[in-house]
Structure formats: structure tokens, C-alpha cells
Amino acid sequence: MTEYQANASANQQPMMGGQSQKSRVVAGVLGILLGGLGIHNFYLGYTKLGVIQLVLTILSFGVASLWGFVEGILYLVGNTPRWSQDAQGLPLS
């Protein structure tokens, strides 16, 4: 192992148990409060979905914000992989 590789591996902080640094509670609250803007999806790394949600909310004059509200509730109470993982597939804390 070279000196560079030894320094690089010593400086890396491993994630605790392969768990995401993102929180289910934060994602749920963002979904409930700012769901129409797709903020919760941006927070979790679902950028494409966040942009789609934002555009639909703008085009529907806010009617599509109900989608984000429902997703926020599902992040708080759901336990399927979609509602308990971030975009990298790591479980939410």
C-alpha cells in the first residue's frame, strides 16, 4: 500500500452500519410542509423526481402539492423500501 492510499483510507469516515445520514423525520416534515416544491425528494437525493414534482405543482397552480403532502406522511409511517431508503438505497436513520 502506498503512502497516499494509507493516508486516504485513514481520513475516510465509515458510515455507521451502512445507514444513511438522512433522517426519516426530516424527510417527512419537509414533505408535509414543502412537499409541493419537492424539497423532501431533493433532500433524499431523488433530484429528477423533485424537479418533476416542482414543475407539476407550478403547472397545476398548487393542486399537485397534495402529492408531496402524502409522500411526507408515507415517509413518517411507511416501512417499504421506497419510504425507508434514500436515493443510494441506504436505510434512513
N, C-alpha and C positions, 0 to 999 in steps of 0.2 A: 504494500500500500504506500502510495506516495505521500509526501508531507501535506500536499494540497488536499488529497482525499481524506486524510486523517483530521485535518482542521475543519473541512466541510462537514464531515459526519459528526464531529463533536459539537458544532454550532447549531445543528438541527434539533428542534424541539419536537419529539414524537407526540402525536395526538393521544390523548388518554383513551386507551381501549378502542381506538378506531372510531371514536364518536365525534360528531361534528361540533364545531364551536358555536353553531347557531342554535337558538332556543325555540322550542315549540310555542312557548307562551308569547314570545316576542312576535313570531310569525302570525300567531292567531290574533293578537291585538292589532298588529298592522293590517291584517286582512279585514278585521271588523271596522276599524276606524278609517283606513285609507285604501280599502280593497279595490275600489273603482279605479284607482290610479295604478294598480298592480304592484304597489310598493312591497308587499309581502313576497311576491314572486322574485322581484329584483334582489331582495334580502337573501333569499334561499338559493339564488343562482340561476333561476329559470328566466333568463333575460328575454328570450323570444316570447314566452307566454306573458310576461309582464308588458311588453310592447303591444301585443295583441289586445290585452285587457285594457290598456290605456286608450288605444285607438277606438275600440268598441265603445268605451264609456263616453268618449268625446263625440263620436258619431251618433250615439243614441241619446245625447243630451242628459247623460247620467243614469239612464234606466239600467244599463249593463253593470252598474256598480253593485247591484244585488248579487252578482256572481262572486265578487270579491268578499262580500259580507258572508256568504255561505261558505266560501273556502276558509275564511278566518275561523268560523265555528268548527269546521271539519279539522283544522289543524289543532284545535284545542281538545277535541273529543275523539277524533278518528284514530284508529290504530292500524290501518292498512299501510303498506309501504309508501304509497303516494303521499299520505298525510303525516308520515313519521320519518321521512328522509329528506335530505337536501338534494340539490341537483347532482352531486357527486355520488349519491347513494349511501352517504353516511347517516347513521341514525341521529336524529335531533336530540339535544340534551333537554 
